[in-house]
C-alpha cells in the first residue's frame, strides 16, 4: 500500500511551490483536493501551451489531484470549504497572498481550535512575520534576495537559475515538513503549524557560499558553468562544435588528466600547475592548453579519454537529449499520465518503490467539482446557479 493512502490534503495553491509539494504527497498515495478559482483556476494553467496545448509547469506539478472550483469569497462556497476541511482534511496547504488564508478562516488560530489534529502548511515568500511579510515574492525575486543571483552567472553579468529553484526548494521543504508532521501526529494525535518561506528554503541551499564569505570575506566569484575555486572544472568546447563537462578533485586525477586526456605527462609536474590553488590562479593559461588539445577532438573522443582516465565527466545535454537519455531509459524511469490533452510522458519520482507511486491524471479545471460536492452533501446545481462554484 502506498504510504499516504487514506490521507486527505486540501490545498489552496497556485504557481509552483505548493503544487510541487502536494503533487509529491499525491505520489505517495494521498488524496489531494485542489481548490481552484472558477473560470481561470490556478494561474499556472495559463503560463504557456508547450505541453501539447497545456502549460508545462502545470502538467509537471499537478498530476494525481482532484480539481474543485470554488469562489472562496462566496458565502456558500465558504461553507463547502469549511465542511471539506473539518470533515475530511488531514492536511491543509496554502500559498495565497499574505493574510488571505486568515481572512478565509484558514489561519492556524482558527483551525487548530476546531480541529487539533489538523496539519496546516503555510508557504509564503518571506514568512508570516517580519518586515518583508507583505512583499510580493516571485521566484526570481527570492533568487535575488537569497544571494543566489549574486554568485551565479559570468564575471560581467549575474544570472538566475534556468528553473524555479526558489519554488522548488520551498516545495521540497514543505513536503518534508508535512511528512514529519504526519509522523509526529501518529505519536501524539496532534497537528502542527508549518510556517515555511521561500527565502529561508533557498538561503539554506546557500550554505556553502555563505560560510565561504563569512565575516565579510570575499564571496565566491561568478564563473559561469565553471567552479569558482576548483580547476579544471566546468565546460570545455570540442572540435566538432560540442561541449563536455569535466571536473578534477585531487592530484591523482590531475596526473591522470595530463597523461591520458591531454597526452602531456610532463605537464603534471610543472610548478605553475602544482596544486589546485595554483591551477585555479593560472586558469586562463591552463585553459589555453586544454582548448588546444580539445579543438582537435570530437566530444565523443574527449569523453572516451576522460572515461579512460577515470575523470568525472558529462555531456552538456539539450532538453531533447534528456528526454532520450539512455540511463533514464535503461532504468525504465518514464511512464505516461492522462491529461486533458491526452497521454503525456512523466518521470517516475526519484527513488525506489516497493509499490509504485501514484501517477494518475492531470485534472481539467473543475473536473471533480460535482463529485466532491455530492460527497459532501451539497447540491452542485444550486451552488453553480448561485455562482459559488
C-alpha positions in Angstrom: 0.0 0.0 0.0 1.3 3.5 -0.8 2.4 5.2 2.5 0.0 8.1 2.4 -3.1 6.2 1.2 -6.0 7.4 3.4 -4.5 10.8 4.0 -6.5 13.8 2.5 -4.8 17.0 1.6 -6.9 20.1 0.8 -4.8 22.7 -0.9 -5.4 26.3 -1.9 -2.4 26.7 -4.2 -1.1 28.3 -7.3 2.2 28.5 -9.3 4.9 26.1 -8.2 5.9 25.8 -4.6 2.7 24.5 -3.0 1.6 22.4 -6.1 5.1 20.8 -6.2 4.8 19.8 -2.5 1.3 18.5 -2.8 2.0 16.6 -6.0 4.7 14.6 -4.2 2.2 13.9 -1.4 -0.1 12.6 -4.1 2.8 10.5 -5.5 2.8 8.7 -2.1 -0.9 8.0 -2.3 -2.5 11.0 -0.6 -5.8 12.2 -1.9 -5.1 15.8 -2.9 -8.1 18.1 -3.5 -7.0 21.3 -5.3 -9.3 24.3 -4.8 -9.3 26.5 -7.9 -10.9 29.7 -9.0 -14.0 29.2 -11.2 -13.3 30.1 -14.8 -9.5 30.6 -14.5 -8.1 28.2 -12.0 -4.5 28.0 -10.9 -2.9 30.8 -12.9 -0.1 28.4 -13.8 -2.6 26.8 -16.2 -2.0 29.8 -18.4 1.8 30.1 -18.3 2.3 28.6 -21.7 0.9 25.9 -24.0 4.1 23.9 -24.6 2.9 20.5 -23.4 0.6 19.8 -26.3 -1.6 22.7 -25.5 -1.2 22.6 -21.8 1.1 24.6 -19.5 4.4 22.9 -18.8 4.6 24.0 -15.2 1.0 22.8 -14.5 1.5 19.4 -16.1 4.6 18.9 -14.1 3.2 19.7 -10.6 -0.5 18.7 -10.7 -0.9 15.1 -11.7 -2.9 12.8 -9.4 -5.1 15.6 -8.0 -8.8 16.4 -7.9 -9.8 19.9 -9.1 -12.7 21.5 -7.2 -13.7 25.0 -8.4 -14.9 27.3 -5.6 -15.2 31.1 -5.3 -13.8 31.1 -1.8 -15.1 34.6 -1.2 -18.7 33.5 -1.8 -20.6 32.7 1.5 -22.0 29.4 0.1 -18.5 28.3 -1.1 -17.0 29.1 2.3 -19.5 26.7 3.8 -18.3 24.0 1.4 -14.7 24.7 2.1 -15.3 24.6 5.9 -17.0 21.2 5.7 -14.3 19.8 3.4 -11.6 20.9 5.8 -13.4 20.0 9.1 -14.8 16.6 7.9 -12.1 15.3 5.6 -8.8 17.1 5.7 -5.7 15.7 7.4 -3.5 18.4 5.9 -4.3 21.9 4.6 -1.7 23.6 2.3 -1.9 27.2 1.1 0.3 29.7 -0.7 -2.2 32.5 -1.1 -1.2 36.1 -0.7 -0.2 37.1 2.9 -3.2 37.4 5.1 -5.6 35.8 2.6 -5.9 32.4 4.5 -6.7 34.2 7.8 -9.5 36.2 6.1 -11.0 32.9 4.8 -10.9 31.4 8.3 -8.0 29.1 7.4 -5.4 30.6 9.8 -3.8 28.4 12.4 -5.6 30.2 15.2 -9.0 29.4 13.8 -8.3 25.9 12.6 -6.3 24.4 15.5 -9.0 25.2 18.0 -11.7 23.5 15.9 -9.6 20.5 14.7 -6.4 19.9 16.9 -5.3 17.0 14.7 -5.0 19.1 11.5 -1.7 19.9 9.9 -1.5 23.4 8.3 1.3 24.3 6.0 1.5 28.0 5.0 4.0 28.7 2.2 5.0 32.3 1.5 7.8 34.3 0.1 9.1 35.7 3.4 7.2 34.1 6.3 4.3 35.1 8.5 6.0 38.0 10.2 8.9 40.3 9.9 9.3 43.5 7.8 9.2 41.6 4.5 6.0 39.7 5.3 3.8 41.5 2.8 6.2 41.9 -0.1 5.4 40.1 -3.3 7.8 37.2 -3.8 8.2 35.6 -7.2 10.9 33.0 -7.8 13.4 35.5 -9.4 13.0 37.9 -6.5 13.8 35.2 -4.0 16.8 34.1 -6.0 17.9 37.7 -5.7 17.2 38.2 -2.0 18.9 35.0 -1.0 22.1 36.0 -2.7 21.9 33.2 -5.3 21.9 35.6 -8.3 25.0 37.4 -6.9 27.2 34.3 -7.2 25.6 32.9 -10.4 26.5 33.9 -14.0 29.6 35.3 -15.6 32.0 37.9 -14.2 30.3 40.5 -16.3 26.7 39.6 -15.7 24.7 37.9 -12.9 22.1 35.2 -13.9 19.2 33.4 -12.3 18.8 29.6 -12.4 17.1 28.3 -15.5 14.3 26.7 -13.5 12.3 27.9 -10.5 14.7 26.8 -7.8 13.3 29.0 -5.0 9.8 27.5 -5.6 11.3 24.0 -5.8 13.3 24.5 -2.6 10.2 25.7 -0.8 8.1 22.8 -2.2 10.6 20.2 -1.1 10.8 21.6 2.5 7.0 21.9 2.6 6.8 18.2 1.5 9.4 17.0 4.1 7.9 19.1 6.9 4.4 17.7 6.2 5.8 14.2 6.3 7.5 14.9 9.6 4.2 16.4 11.0 2.3 13.3 9.9 4.8 11.1 11.7 4.6 13.2 14.9 0.8 13.2 14.7 0.8 9.4 14.6 2.6 9.5 18.0 0.8 12.4 19.7 -2.5 12.8 17.9 -1.9 16.5 17.4 -1.3 18.5 14.3 1.3 21.1 13.5 1.5 24.6 12.0 4.3 24.8 9.4 5.3 28.3 8.5 7.6 28.0 5.5 9.2 30.7 3.5 10.8 30.6 0.1 13.6 32.9 1.4 14.5 30.5 4.2 14.4 27.5 1.9 16.7 28.9 -0.7 19.0 30.5 1.8 19.5 27.1 3.3 20.8 26.0 -0.1 23.2 28.9 0.0 25.1 27.4 3.0 28.5 26.9 1.2 28.8 30.5 -0.3 27.5 32.0 3.0 30.3 30.3 5.0 32.8 30.9 2.3 32.1 34.7 2.6 31.8 34.7 6.4 32.8 37.8 8.4 32.9 40.0 5.3 35.2 37.8 3.3 35.1 37.9 -0.5 32.3 35.8 -1.8 32.8 33.1 -4.5 33.3 34.8 -7.9 30.8 34.3 -10.7 32.4 31.8 -13.1 29.6 30.8 -15.5 29.3 27.0 -15.5 32.9 26.6 -14.2 33.7 26.1 -10.5 34.7 29.2 -8.5 37.6 27.6 -6.7 38.5 24.3 -8.4 40.2 24.0 -11.8 39.9 22.5 -14.3 36.2 22.0 -13.5 33.4 23.0 -15.9 32.5 23.1 -19.6 35.1 22.8 -22.4 34.4 23.1 -26.2 35.4 20.3 -28.6 36.4 20.5 -32.2 33.1 19.2 -33.6 31.1 22.0 -32.0 30.2 20.0 -29.0 30.9 20.6 -25.3 31.9 18.4 -22.4 31.7 19.0 -18.7 34.6 17.7 -16.6 35.8 18.0 -13.0 39.1 17.2 -11.2 39.1 16.7 -7.5 42.7 15.8 -6.5 46.3 15.5 -7.6 46.0 11.8 -8.6 43.3 12.9 -11.1 45.5 15.8 -12.3 48.3 13.4 -13.2 45.9 11.1 -15.0 44.3 14.0 -16.8 47.7 15.2 -18.1 48.8 11.7 -19.1 45.7 10.2 -20.6 43.5 13.1 -21.7 45.9 15.8 -22.7 48.7 13.3 -23.7 51.1 15.7 -22.0 52.6 13.8 -19.0 55.3 16.4 -18.3 52.6 19.0 -17.6 51.7 17.1 -14.3 55.0 18.1 -12.7 55.2 21.7 -13.8 55.4 24.1 -10.8 53.0 26.6 -12.3 50.2 24.0 -12.1 51.2 22.3 -8.8 48.1 22.0 -6.7 44.6 23.2 -7.2 45.2 26.7 -5.9 48.0 27.2 -8.5 45.9 25.8 -11.3 42.9 28.0 -10.3 45.1 31.1 -10.3 46.6 30.2 -13.7 43.3 29.0 -15.2 43.5 31.3 -18.3 46.9 29.8 -19.2 45.7 26.2 -18.5 42.5 26.7 -20.4 44.5 27.6 -23.4 46.4 24.3 -23.3 43.2 22.3 -22.8 41.4 24.1 -25.6 44.3 23.5 -28.0 44.0 19.7 -27.3 40.3 19.5 -27.3 39.8 21.5 -30.5 41.4 18.6 -32.4 39.0 16.1 -31.0 35.3 15.4 -31.1 33.1 15.3 -28.0 32.9 11.5 -28.0 36.7 11.3 -28.3 37.2 13.6 -25.3 34.6 11.7 -23.3 36.4 8.5 -24.1 39.7 9.8 -22.9 38.1 11.2 -19.7 36.5 7.8 -19.0 39.8 6.0 -19.6 41.5 8.4 -17.2 38.6 8.0 -14.7 37.9 11.7 -14.7 34.4 12.7 -13.8 32.6 14.0 -17.0 29.2 14.6 -18.5 27.6 15.7 -21.8 26.0 19.1 -21.8 22.6 17.8 -22.9 19.8 19.6 -24.6 16.2 19.1 -23.3 15.6 16.7 -26.2 18.7 14.7 -25.3 17.4 14.4 -21.7 14.1 13.1 -23.0 16.1 10.4 -24.8 18.7 9.9 -22.0 20.0 6.3 -22.2 20.4 6.0 -18.5 16.8 7.0 -17.8 15.6 4.6 -20.5 17.7 1.7 -19.1 16.3 2.2 -15.6 12.7 2.4 -17.0 12.1 5.8 -15.4 9.4 7.0 -17.8 5.7 6.5 -17.5 2.6 8.1 -19.1 -0.2 10.0 -17.4 -3.5 11.1 -18.6 -4.2 14.8 -19.2 -6.9 16.9 -20.9 -4.6 16.8 -23.9 -4.2 13.1 -24.0 -1.4 10.9 -22.5 1.9 12.6 -21.8 5.2 11.2 -20.6 6.1 11.7 -16.9 9.2 10.9 -15.0 8.9 8.5 -12.1 9.5 10.2 -8.7 13.2 9.7 -7.7 13.9 6.8 -5.6 12.9 3.1 -5.4 9.4 1.9 -4.5 8.2 -1.4 -3.2 4.8 -0.4 -4.6 4.9 2.0 -7.5 4.0 5.7 -6.9 0.6 7.0 -7.7 0.7 8.6 -11.2 -2.9 9.5 -12.0 -4.2 12.1 -14.4 -3.6 15.8 -14.5 -7.1 17.3 -13.9 -9.1 19.6 -16.1 -10.3 22.7 -14.3 -13.2 21.8 -12.1 -13.2 18.2 -13.3 -14.1 16.8 -9.8 -16.4 19.6 -8.6 -19.7 17.8 -8.9 -18.4 14.5 -7.4 -16.8 16.2 -4.4 -19.9 18.4 -3.7 -22.1 15.3 -3.8 -19.7 13.5 -1.4 -20.0 16.5 1.0 -23.8 16.5 0.7 -24.1 19.8 -1.3 -26.3 20.5 -4.4 -23.9 21.2 -7.2 -26.6 22.7 -9.5 -27.8 25.1 -6.8 -24.2 26.2 -5.9 -23.5 26.7 -9.6 -26.6 28.8 -10.1 -25.6 30.9 -7.0 -22.1 31.5 -8.5 -20.3 29.7 -5.7 -18.6 27.1 -7.9 
